[in-house]
């Protein structure tokens, strides 16, 4: 991962949290040490950065950001480590990210770490020119020193060198956001969304600048734009949930935990279904066995996209539940499965998978669905009250 992206996920995560998330950032000593760690990390001084994060963790054990920052270091390092060491590093990164989320479930960096561990396929964003990247990274070094006018000049140079580089506009916006110049920040964030509508971070930061100017309607629209860009990014949902709660509306997490998976044929030539050991002989077990087996059947049939395989597997398993219900038999009691059964009956299974179980491999179907349903995301959220 380039240093520019490191700063984006580390520093900007903290920059856009605000006072409502003191449990993420910690006390003053903790915040100072995290900032020191970020600066050291940006300079490639990894051991010193790790030490700073560790000291931040000790300075305020109730803060999640030091832990998620350390988890992110491990995740990035794993990408450059030998295969035999990378797996252990990623496992440790996942464990630390979950520790951070136990402190604060809305820690944006920890959320992003877990999302990337599950879905390694990146969003199809524009690939910037080397010249633009160089200018942006020069701006990063200045930004970390809070030399905002100089950093801004470098970001504007990056945008000039590559007009399709949306990150340059996002970072330019943050030069103003850091100085509480919300209107100027808004203009840059909005420019980034216009250049690259799939930049979910740009939409989220646009929402932040709008809410700080009292424009709640515009902020809500920006958050829906961020969800449309990449439905699996948790921070956009967190901010939308908070806004809806303030308006007296509640969003419920689907909280789906997959308890079985299809494993393609190995050396023995036989595919298998792996089921969690805690499942007993219950309707839930029958459901997950059917869902995983249906994944195998759809995969074996060939020519199906990842989304089509997912959709068919859920249709098969939920149809089985409907038949069990008609016969008066016991059906799965898992609240997530009950919600999905209700959505399927309402003809909402397709958007439920796209919005609540999104993987980047579903991108073609997501874009087609958005085009066919211009206000579909808002309508789904308001009518069903669900989020990932």
Buried (B, 14 or more C-beta within 10 A) or exposed (E): BEBBBBBBBBBBBBBBBEEEBBBBBBEEBBBBBBBBBBBBBBEEBBEBBBBBBBBBBEBBEEBBBBBBBBBBBBBBBBEEBEEEEBEEBBEBBBEBBBBBBEBBEBBBBBBBBBBBBEBEEEBEBBEBBEEBBBBBBBBBBBBBEEBBEBBBBBBBBBBEBBEBBBBBBBBBBBBBBBEEBBEBBBBBBBBBBEBBBBBBBBBBBBBBBBBBBEBBEBBBBBBBBBBBBBBBBBBBBBBBBBBBEEEEEEBEBBEBEEBBBBEEEEEEEEBBBEBEEEBEEEBBBBBBBBBBBBBBBBBEEEEBBBBBBBBBBBBBBBEBBEEBEEEEEEBBEBEBBEBBBBBBEEEBBBBBBBBBBBBBBBBEBBEEBBEEBEEBBBEBBEEBEBBB
